[in-house]
Amino acid sequence: MIDIFGLALLRPWWLLGLAVAALVVTAAVRRSGGVGDWRLAVDPHLLDAIARRGGVVAGKGRGALAAAATVALIAIALVGPAAERGDAATFRNLDTVIVVLDLSRSVAESPQFRDAKVAALAAAEAAGARQVAVIAFAGDAYLVAPPTTDRKGLETTLFALDGQTVPDFGSAPARALGLARRTLKDAGAVGGDVVLITDGGGIDDGARGEARGLAADGNALHTLFVEPKTATDGPPGPKATGRPELESLASLGGGASGTVEDHLPVDEKLASRPADRLGAGAYASLVWYDYGRWLLALAAVPALLLFRRGG
């Protein structure tokens, strides 16, 4: 898809059709004023004799020009010049955001835990008019807020979460991502976004499999890294973190990655246009208003000239 002059070109490869139209115009100019294909049908000396007696009237090439105009309009119509519908944001269930927040001990006792909540709320705000759900997890995962547009209610829910909210010890991001995937399916989402906020603990083959599954379903998985509590303990020097694992997980899920202190890359993805997120497919007509149909109707005007006698 290409944006040009305030319009999006949904099928830009059809611009090659304009080259065909240009060839037709070239042929029309060269043949203008000639006798066209009669030279192929009549012997040259006979055609010259008829011409000397005034029996040959040269054409004006209008038919070829009309054909060129028809081809050009059809090609432009197939390119799909379109404008984004003003009410595209109202298709909320098609485009849901799920915030998945880690409440395991290493995160809940982290000095960045409040930053994690702020980043979760920022993701909800960046989602605009889209519905947002919240999943909390530790050793198990729970849907603490179903898809909603009530941002005040989400803010209250998010800042009420703490290390005691989930009674299961440990960290099971695979279960949380699996629950997010089921929630998106139940909501009938076409192009949802999942934002995983965690320290990277518990990332395993199961979590990576869920990330691939989300991407295969047409969704995107984004990750935000929280500095765990244990990172401040122990001797001085470099400490192992789960940030590389989270970046790899986001790559598998086709999303962006960041930290709870720098969550702009994820917020920008969530705030992008509905048309960019949903992309091409059966639901594109809900997002784009394609002007190509009107150009096809307009192409009928020069096409009718092809049936005009004497051209």
ABEGO torsion letter per residue (X at the ends): XBBBGGBBBABAAAAAAAAAAAAAAAAAAAABGBAEAAAAABBAAAAAAAAAAGABBBBAGAAAAAAAAAAAAAAAAAAGBBBBBAAAAABAAABBBBBBBBABAAAAABAAAAAAAAAAAAAAAAAEABBBBBBBBBABBBBABBBBABAAAAAAAAAABBAAABABBEBBAAAAAAAAAAAAAAAGBABBBBBBBBAGBGBBAAAAAAAAAAAAAGBBBBBBBBBBAAAABEBBEBBBBAAAAAAAAAAAAGBBBBBAABAAAAAAAAABBAAAAAEBEAAAAAABBBAAAAAAAAAAAAAAAAABBGX
